[in-house]
Amino acid sequence: MLVPERILRAMRGNPDTRYAGGITDRGNADEHNDNFPAGDAYTGSVSDAERCDVFCGGRRVRAACVAPPSEVGKSGDIYGLVGPVSASETFHYSRSTHFGLTNGGACGFGLYALCTKSANLTAATLDTTCGPFCAAYPQLCADPTNTTLRGNLAAPNGNYYSQFKANLGGSSLDNYLSCGECFQVIRTKPDGTDYAVGEDGYTPPITLEIADSCPCTSNSKWCCGPGYDHCGEVSDFKYGCPLPAGSMHLDLSDFAMARLQSGSPDASIGEGVVPTRYKRVACPKPGNVYMWLRAGGKPSYFALSIVNTAGAGGVVGVDISPDGGTTWVAMTHDPNYSESRPQERYGAWVVPSGTGPFNPPVAMRVTSSAGEQWINTYAITTFSSPSNIDPSWWYIDLGFQFTQ
């Protein structure tokens, strides 16, 4: 898998029970069958099954295992096109699990979005990484006014993560526009009603940023979309099981889940799954758009991610120019992924094979999913990070911000 393994803690009755994300084993050798569903299979007769080999009595019985239909691995058939955030965005009812804390999300953001000034980084064992990062990039760790954002990572089900925009052309509709989008999330009561301010159980709404994917192929219990989840353990959630049509599952970072349950990112997490409602919002991101330039770059090849994009949040194109903007070359999403599992594609942008060299200064043109476009003619002036910056986490201020 290209998506780094994430810890999925989704057992409502025992929130400390952990399952490693990824493909489950096929069991004993004498049970091996090449047509047997693996990884994305669960026990059809058990409504809260996580994995077929666990809930079928330890022996994977082929007739009892169910694999989600192949169409749920595709994009665009549930959620449609993306674009600007409208004034008429509506709330969707859902439920949320949590996956831990990681800088390895599928969007390729690194420490950006994970690190926050408002959490106890030492307690979260992030002080040695996020401490220096927040000192170097204070705006990237600061929350916007009147809401929490930093540290609130979200991984939607994979067929939302890999959403498309048809007019971009090309042979693939998987353009990964969801990376960087923002959602307001409210924890509800099991019957879908809101807690009153001051009522036991009330926590303020939080703002999430999409930074990862929860692929159907590796978490069929929660992340295959409406009509395909296996959510019997939350059958008392009025709107969480089954997932309502048009809704998506949101797997959250521990900071986000702790805030939903207690209002503090540092609090313990008492429940593995909570009922929620959410809606897309314009991203309220302090500071400018930044580029995370990967270490080891050179004129012939380099990789990068665009982060801290306000407004629509998504980025549909990154073009680079070796001559100050006279000629442009479109960067491509990292091609090193299995085409049979598009929901696990890594979100970094790379220099296409056969182009370049791109000697500094390299101009850059960035286009948002709302169609807004900005150019920085001196985006990359060197491939060597400053001496006071860890080259593994070098983020470059691009000097502009999206407004739509």
Disulfide bonds with the S-S distance in Angstrom:
Cys52-Cys65 1.73
Cys107-Cys179 2.06
Cys115-Cys130 2.05
Cys134-Cys141 2.12
Cys182-Cys283 2.20
Cys214-Cys223 2.09
Cys216-Cys224 2.04
Cys231-Cys241 2.12
